[in-house]
């Protein structure tokens, strides 16, 4: 029952899931393209900007986060998952560890 409720909530009309699960390497490439140093402080500020966007909850029902993000907080000390929950956005975490070759395939 809970899984069904969660799936319906995430798939609500007019809303989507924000994939904010960039690894430190991937986000570093994005930052490099705009001349921003890839460090934990800048990643925290970037994610806080995303998650604190006014009325984000009107468009986003869930956020997929990178593990580092689970432990980051706003400037006021609010953990990002709590900030999202307060906005009625379901926080989630990326669980894969990257691309690997599957045995028996051509890569």
C-alpha positions as CSV (number, residue, x, y, z in Angstrom):
1,X,0.0,0.0,0.0
2,X,2.8,2.4,0.9
3,X,4.6,1.7,-2.4
4,X,1.5,2.4,-4.4
5,X,0.9,5.7,-2.6
6,X,4.5,6.7,-3.2
7,X,4.4,5.8,-6.9
8,X,1.2,7.7,-7.3
9,X,2.6,10.7,-5.5
10,X,5.8,10.7,-7.6
11,X,3.8,10.4,-10.8
12,X,1.3,13.1,-10.0
13,X,0.1,15.2,-13.0
14,X,2.3,18.2,-13.8
15,X,5.2,17.0,-11.5
16,X,8.5,15.3,-12.1
17,X,11.5,13.8,-10.3
18,X,14.7,15.9,-10.2
19,X,17.8,13.9,-10.8
20,X,20.3,15.7,-8.6
21,X,22.5,12.6,-8.3
22,X,25.6,13.8,-10.0
23,X,28.8,12.2,-8.7
24,X,31.6,14.5,-7.7
25,X,33.3,13.8,-11.0
26,X,30.2,14.6,-13.1
27,X,29.3,17.7,-11.2
28,X,33.0,18.7,-11.5
29,X,32.7,18.7,-15.3
30,X,29.7,21.0,-15.1
31,X,31.5,23.3,-12.7
32,X,34.6,23.4,-14.8
33,X,32.6,24.5,-17.8
34,X,31.6,27.7,-15.9
35,X,34.8,28.2,-14.0
36,X,33.6,27.0,-10.6
37,X,36.0,25.0,-8.4
38,X,34.7,21.5,-7.6
39,X,34.8,21.3,-3.8
40,X,32.3,20.3,-1.1
41,X,31.3,23.9,-0.3
42,X,30.4,24.7,-3.9
43,X,28.5,21.4,-4.3
44,X,26.5,22.2,-1.1
45,X,25.8,25.7,-2.3
46,X,24.6,24.5,-5.7
47,X,22.4,21.9,-4.2
48,X,20.9,24.3,-1.7
49,X,20.1,26.7,-4.6
50,X,18.3,23.9,-6.4
51,X,16.4,22.6,-3.4
52,X,15.5,26.1,-2.0
53,X,14.0,27.3,-5.3
54,X,10.8,29.1,-4.5
55,X,7.7,26.9,-5.2
56,X,9.9,23.9,-6.4
57,X,7.3,21.7,-4.7
58,X,4.7,22.9,-7.4
59,X,6.7,21.1,-10.1
60,X,8.9,18.4,-8.3
61,X,7.5,15.4,-6.4
62,X,10.8,13.7,-5.7
63,X,14.6,14.2,-5.8
64,X,17.2,11.6,-6.5
65,X,20.4,12.5,-4.5
66,X,24.0,11.5,-4.6
67,X,25.2,10.0,-1.2
68,X,27.1,13.1,-0.3
69,X,23.9,15.1,-0.5
70,X,22.2,13.1,2.3
71,X,24.7,14.6,4.8
72,X,24.7,18.1,3.6
73,X,22.7,20.9,5.2
74,X,21.4,24.4,4.4
75,X,23.2,27.4,5.7
76,X,20.7,27.3,8.6
77,X,21.7,23.8,9.4
78,X,18.7,21.9,8.0
79,X,19.6,18.6,6.4
80,X,18.7,18.5,2.7
81,X,16.4,15.5,3.1
82,X,14.4,17.4,5.8
83,X,14.2,20.5,3.7
84,X,12.7,18.5,0.9
85,X,10.3,16.7,3.1
86,X,9.1,20.0,4.5
87,X,8.3,21.0,0.9
88,X,6.4,17.7,0.5
89,X,9.1,16.4,-1.9
90,X,10.2,12.8,-1.4
91,X,14.0,12.5,-1.1
92,X,15.7,9.4,-2.6
93,X,19.2,8.2,-3.1
94,X,21.1,6.9,-6.1
95,X,22.0,3.3,-5.4
96,X,24.1,2.3,-8.4
97,X,27.8,2.5,-8.3
98,X,28.4,3.2,-12.0
99,X,28.5,1.4,-15.3
100,X,30.1,-2.1,-15.3
101,X,30.5,-4.6,-18.1
102,X,28.0,-7.4,-17.9
103,X,29.5,-10.9,-18.3
104,X,28.6,-12.5,-21.6
105,X,28.0,-9.2,-23.4
106,X,30.1,-7.1,-25.8
107,X,30.5,-4.3,-23.3
